[in-house]
Amino acid sequence: MPTEPSGHSQSTSRAESAGESDVARPFKGFATRAIRKGQDPCRSTGSTIVPIYQTATFTQEAVGVHKGFDYSRSGNPTRSALETALADLEGARFGSAFGSGMAAVNGATSSFLRAGDHIVATRDIYGGTFRLFSDVLPRFGIETTYVDMADLAATRAAIQPNTKLLWIETPTNPLLTLIDIRAICALRRPGQIVVVDNTFCSPFFQRPLELGADVVMHSTTKYINGHSDVVGGIVITDNADLAAQVAFHQNAVGAVPGPQDAFLTLRGAKTLALRMREHERNAQAVAAWLATRDDVSAVYYPGLPGHPQHELAKRQMHGFGGVVSFRVRGEATRALELAKLTRVFNLATSLGGVESLICSPATMTHGSVPLAKKAELGITPDLVRLSVGIEDIEDIIDDLESALDATLEEALVPA
């Protein structure tokens, strides 16, 4: 249980809610911090695990006199423990948890923007983010320019006098293009904010704040929780002024996770290091195997030496992640057919769980993106995205092999 945790009604750092032992003797290792940071035993009961504070309100000793919490929308001890732990994994002091990844995306943009402001965003971003930026924010006078951020000259040219925010997603979804975070941060002008969606990597494989970003966000639904049983998001920064803006937005809008969701996410985060190692090991093997098949026309995975930004991946990331995308040769329906035939891979939206998932980005994750835009980006019906789980690699590859072989008649395999 955090010591002296504070709600949004106070200006103190959430990091101050961590146990005194954290301050006196900081933990060095990532896995240790994931298990220990902000999660000292409860001083009242000795509970080893942070309890689920399933309460809407907190009894006050007198008017305005309380133990750091007054109403669970503004702050809850279970949520505060989660925010402290995840912020620390990104090397920061401040975190604000949200009820979904998209609520976190909104928190990482609307907290800082006003009518007339402008966003420069990675062009092949998650479909939900594209929908928010293209269909919702313009109603409030906020416009977005999409650009290939791997092209620094094009990114520089897209920055306007009213640009307030640079939105990076790296690796991108679903084509796994890498954006050089340091290089984009070098383009930042005074008053501009760089935000990185770090969902695909998790803080185990990439820490954008260390590379110069101002803010990092996650859909905690994915790798951080890791068990496909809770929806959530978080916005993290080490800048106190930006953190205060996000915390104000979080409290004012109220799109917060309940204590049960916070508890499950915190529990999942404890095994993040172990899971990410297995995700990467299996994904690397899957990508290498797919690259050997004649009926697969392209494989997208930063860990392959043939990936055009493999060297950047080695510099910027601490591992290559668990997502692999590939294209199949053949009829337009082949990708859809093979996705229905897998047994280890569940046909489902989302990623980052311990179980393997397969999806068609063109019709599922990016269904909200206009058809012409998808064609321009290469998000076409032949594209398949895999979230490679932590099952035995033999079963994973056997499953893909069976599905690909079963649809081989539809493939246009060169002689």
N, C-alpha and C positions, 0 to 999 in steps of 0.2 A: 504494500500500500504506500503511495507517495506520502511524504511528510510535508505538512503544511501546503497542500495543493491549493492553487488559486483559480477562481473562475474568471470569466472575461470582465467582471466588474472591477477587477484589480489589474494594475499594470505590470505586476511582477511576472517574470519569465516562468514558463511551464517547466523549464529545466530546474528551477528552484524547488519544484515539487518532488524532485528525485531524492532518495534517501541520503542522509549525511555521509554514509560510507562511500557513496559514489563520488562525492566531492573530495573526501580525504584521500581516497585511493582509487583513482580512475582505472577502469578496465581497459586493456589494450586490444584484446582480440575481438573481432567482429562477432563470432558465435557467442562469446561470453557476454558481450553487451546486449545481444539480442535476447538473452535469457535473463539478464540481471538489471539492466539499466531501467530505472524508474519502477522497479518491481521488488523492492525490499519487502520482507515479511511484514504483515500488518502488526502495528505496535499494540493495537487494542486486543487482538485475539491470537496473534502468532500465525495466522494463516500464511502458508508459504506462497500460495498463488493469490494474485490480486483478486479480490472478491467482485462479484457482479453486484453493483449497487443499483438494484432494481427499484428506483424511487424517482418520482417526478419532482419532489420538493424536499427541502431540508429544514428541519426545525431550528429556529434561531433562538439564541439565549436572550436577546433583547432586539429591539428594532435596529436593523443594520449590523447586528453583532452575530457573526456565524463563524464556522470553521473553514471558510474558504469557498463554500458552496451554498447557493440559495435556491437554484432552480436548474434542473438537469439540461435544459436547452442551453443555458449559459455555461455550464460546467458540471462534470460528473467525475468522481474519482476513478472509475474504470476507464473512462475515455481519456482522462488526463494521463494515466499511466501509459496508455497506447501512444498518445501524442509525444510524450517524453521519450519513450523507447524508440519510436520510428525516427524522430528528429535526430536523435543521437546517431543512428545508423547512417544518416546522411551527413554526419559531421556538423550538425546544427543544434541550435538551442530551442527553436520554436516550431511547433507543429499544430495545425488545426485539422481535426478529422471531420469528414463529411459523410453523409449517408449513402453516397455512391461516387463512382469515379467521375461521372459527368457533373455532379454537384461540386466536386473538387476542381474540375476544369473551369466551371463557372466562378468558383471562389478565387481561382488563380488569375482570372481575367477581370471580372466585374469589380473585384475589390480595388483595383487600381485605375480603372478606366472611367471616363466621362463622355458625354455626347460630344462628338467632334474628334475623338481620338481614333487612332489607326493602329492596326495590328499587321505585322509581317509574319506569316506563318509558313511552316513546312508544307509543301504542296500535297504530298500524299500522306495526310494525317488520317487518324481514325475517323470513321464515318460519323460517329456521334459528335465528335469535336467539329467536324466540317459543318454538320447541321446547325450546331450552336452558333458558330462563327458566321455562317452564311444566311441563316434564316431567322435567328433570334436576336443576336446583337445589333444587326442593322436597324431593327425597330427602335433602338435606343440611340441611334446616331453613331454607332461604332462600326467601322468598315474594316475589312480584311483583304490584304493582297497575298495570294498564294504564290510561292516561288520555290524553285529548286535550290534549297539551301546548301546543297553540295557545291553549287556554283556561287562563289563568294562575290564575284562581280555582279551577278544578277541580284543577289541579296542586297548588296550595297545600293544598287540602283532602285530597288523597291522601297527603300526607306524614304519616307516623306517627312516634311517639317512637323507634321502632327503625329508621327509614329510614336507611340508610347510603349509598345510592348512587342518583343520578338519572341515568337512561340516556336520552340524546337521540339520535335519528336524524333528521337533517335535510339535505336534503329526504328525506321518508319514502319508503319503498318499498312499493307502487308508485305511490301517488297524489300524490307530490311535494308534500305539505304541508310548509310551513316552520315550524320552531320557533325562536322568538326566544331565541337562546343567552344573550345578556346578561340578559334578563328572567328566564329560568329560574335562572341563576347567582345572581341577586339573591334568589331564594327559598331558597337553600342555607343551612342552619344549621351551626353549628360541628360539625366531625367528619364532615360529609357530603361526598361526592365527586361531582362532575359529570363524566360521561364522554360524549363525543360520537363517534358513528360517522360519520366524514367520508368514507366510501367514495364516495358519489355525486358529491362535489365535487372531491375530491383537494385537497391543500394549495395548488394553483394558484388555485382559485376560492374557498376558504374556509379560514380558520385559526382554529379554535375556541379555542385557548389564548389568542389575542389578545383574545378576547371574554369571557374569564373562566373557561373550562372548566379542569378540573384535568388531565384525561387525554383523549387523542384516539386512536382506533383506525381502522385501515383493513383491508379485505380488499385486500391488494396484488395479488391475482389480477386485479383490475379495472383502473382507470385507471393506477395507478402502474406496473404491469408493462406493460399496454397491448397485449399481443400474444396473449392467450389461450393461452399455452403453459406457464404455471407457476401453481401454487396457493401462496398465502402470505398472511400477515397481519403486522401490526405494532401495538404499543402504544407510545405516545409521551407523555412528560410532561416538564415542566421542574422538577418537584418531586423533589428527591433522595430523600426518604423514600419517596414512592410508587414511584419508579423502582426502589428497592432491593427493594420488595415484589414488583414485577412480575418483576424479574430473578431473584429467588429462586424464584418460581413457574415461570418459564420453565425454569430449570435442574432443578428438582425434578420437574416433570411431563415435561419432555423433548420437548415437541411443537415441535421446532425445524426450520427449513428446512435442507436440505443445502446445501453450498457451490455446487453447480450451480444450484439454485433461487435462491440469494442473488445469484449472478452475473447470471442472466437478469433478475431484478427490478431490479438496479442498472443494467443496461444499458437496460432499458425506461425507467427513471426519467429518464435523460439527455434524452429527447425529450418529457418530460411537457408542458412549456410549449407546444411546437409542436403536439402532438396535441390538447391541450385547446382551443386556439384553433379548430382545425378542427372538433372535435366540437361546440363551441358554435355555430359559424357554421352548420353543417349542421342541427343540432337546431332552431335558431331558424327556419330556413327551412321545415323539415318541419312544425313546430308551426303556423306561420302558414298554410301550405298546407292542412293538415288542418282548420283552423278555417273554411275556406271551403266545405267539403263538407257538403251537406245530409244525407248518410247517416252523418255522424259527429256523435254527440250531445254529446260533451264532449271537450275537449282539456286535458291537464294539463301545463303547462310554466311554470316561474317567470318565464321571459323574456317571456311574453305580457302585455301591459298589462291584460288581463282576468283574469289570475290573482289570486285574492283577497289574496295576500300579495306581490304584485309589488313594492310599495314596500319591504317588509322585505327582499326578495331584493336589491334595489339597495343597501340599507344594509349588509347582513350578508355578502353574497357579492361576489366580484370578477368574477363571470360566472355564467351560468345553467345550465351543465352540458350533458351530451349525452344525457340520458334524457328521452323523451317518452312519456307514456301517453295513451290515448284510448279512447273507447267507440264502438262501432258500433251503428247501428240495425239491427233485423231479428231473425231467428230466433236462438235461443241458440247455435246451432252456427256462426253466420256468422264470428265471430272466429276460431274454430278452422280454418275452411275457408280464410279469407284467409291465415292464417299458413302454410298449406301451399303456397300458390301463389307466394310471393315467391322471387326469384332472387338479388337483391342481399342481402336480409336472410336470414340463416340462422336456421332455427327451432331455437333453443338457449337453455338457461339460461345465466346470467351476463351480464356487461355490461362496458363499458369497453375492449374491444379495438378495434383499428383497423378491423375488419370490423363491418358492421351486423348486429344480432341482433334477432329478434322472438320474443316469448314470450306465453303466456297465464298471467298470475300466479295465477289461481284454481286451475289444475291443475299448474303447474310450480313457480315460486319459493315459492308459499304453499300448496302441497299439504298440508303438515303442520298447517295452521291449521284448526280445526274449522269445518264448513260454516256453522253459525250465526254464528260469529265473523266469517267472511269476509263473510257477507251484511250483518252489522252495519257492517262497515268499508267496504262498497262494492266488495269484491274479488270481482266477479261474472263470469260467463262472457263478458259483452260487453266486458270490459276487455282491452286489448292494451297491452303495454309494449314500447317500442322502445329499444334502445341504438343510437343513430345513430352510424355509423362515419365514417371520413374519406374515403370514396369520393367521386367527383364527384357533386355535388348533383343534377344532371340525372338521373343513373342511379338515385339513391336515390328521388327523387320519382316517376320513371317506374315504378319497381318497385312502389311503394305504390299508385299510380294503377291499374296493371294488375290488382293483386290485389283492390282495392276494387271496380273496375268488373266484374270477373269474378264477384263475389258480389252484385252489385247487386240481382238478383232477390229475394234474401232480405231486402233492406233495406225498412224501412217509411219511405219518404221522404215527408214531408208534401207535399200538393198545392200 
